[in-house]
Amino acid sequence: MLKKERRRYLALEIDSEETFSSKELMNALWSAVLKLYGEYGASKTGLALIDYNGEKRFAVIRVVHIAVENVRAAIASITKIAEKPTAIHVLNVSGTIKSLYKKLKQ
């Protein structure tokens, strides 16, 4: 029997003067992961966009729990989204979306 894949949700703050589409954000995330870990490593992350708010410069992504540190390293390496200077900060990490939003509200 296959074990259920444990997931982690990461709250991200996008530090930039510009606003981006969710597609531009995901392209930047995927290319950073691919650059650092290659296609095999990227395929193991289970990276998915859950929530994105361009005006508030806020996003929530989902990753497999064993890939959290790898994805955080890839996020730290992002300096541009769609050729515009940007930094992305991980605000919080949680096992459920509900507790992630709860932590953020505090």
C-alpha positions in Angstrom: 0.0 0.0 0.0 1.3 3.5 -0.9 1.8 5.9 2.0 -0.1 9.1 1.8 2.1 11.9 0.7 2.6 14.4 3.4 2.4 18.0 2.2 3.5 21.3 3.5 2.1 24.7 2.7 4.4 27.7 2.4 3.2 31.3 2.7 5.2 33.6 0.4 5.7 37.3 0.4 6.7 38.8 -2.9 8.9 41.8 -2.4 8.7 43.9 -5.6 7.5 47.2 -7.0 5.7 45.3 -9.7 2.7 43.0 -9.8 2.9 39.7 -11.5 0.4 37.1 -12.9 0.2 33.8 -11.1 1.7 32.2 -14.2 4.8 34.5 -14.1 5.2 33.6 -10.4 5.0 29.8 -11.1 7.4 30.1 -14.0 9.9 31.8 -11.8 9.5 29.2 -9.0 9.8 26.2 -11.5 12.8 27.6 -13.3 14.6 28.2 -9.9 13.9 24.7 -8.8 14.9 23.3 -12.2 18.1 25.3 -12.2 19.1 24.0 -8.7 17.9 20.4 -8.8 17.3 19.5 -12.5 14.2 17.9 -13.9 14.4 14.8 -11.6 14.7 17.0 -8.4 11.9 19.3 -9.6 9.6 16.4 -10.2 10.0 15.3 -6.6 8.9 18.6 -5.1 5.2 18.3 -6.0 5.1 22.1 -6.3 1.7 23.6 -6.8 0.2 27.1 -6.4 -2.8 27.1 -4.0 -3.5 30.8 -3.5 -2.2 34.0 -5.1 -3.0 37.7 -4.6 -1.1 40.0 -6.8 -2.2 43.2 -5.1 -1.2 42.0 -1.6 1.9 40.4 -3.1 1.1 37.1 -1.3 1.1 33.5 -2.4 0.6 30.0 -0.9 2.3 27.1 -2.5 2.2 23.4 -1.7 5.2 21.0 -1.7 5.9 17.5 -0.5 7.3 17.6 3.0 10.7 16.1 2.1 11.2 18.9 -0.5 10.5 21.9 1.8 14.2 22.8 2.3 15.0 22.3 -1.4 12.1 24.6 -2.4 13.1 27.2 0.2 16.6 27.2 -1.2 15.2 27.6 -4.8 13.0 30.5 -3.6 16.0 32.2 -2.0 17.8 32.1 -5.4 15.0 34.0 -7.2 16.1 37.6 -8.0 13.7 38.3 -10.9 10.2 37.5 -12.0 9.4 38.3 -15.7 12.7 40.3 -15.9 11.7 42.6 -13.0 13.8 42.6 -9.8 12.1 40.7 -7.1 12.8 38.9 -3.8 10.5 36.2 -2.4 10.3 35.6 1.4 8.9 32.5 3.1 6.6 33.9 5.8 5.5 30.6 7.3 5.3 26.8 6.7 2.5 24.6 7.9 1.0 21.1 7.4 -2.5 22.4 6.7 -3.8 25.5 4.9 -6.1 26.2 7.8 -3.3 26.4 10.4 -1.1 28.4 7.9 -3.7 31.1 7.7 -4.2 31.0 11.5 -0.5 31.5 12.0 -0.4 34.4 9.6 -3.3 36.2 11.3 -1.5 36.2 14.7 
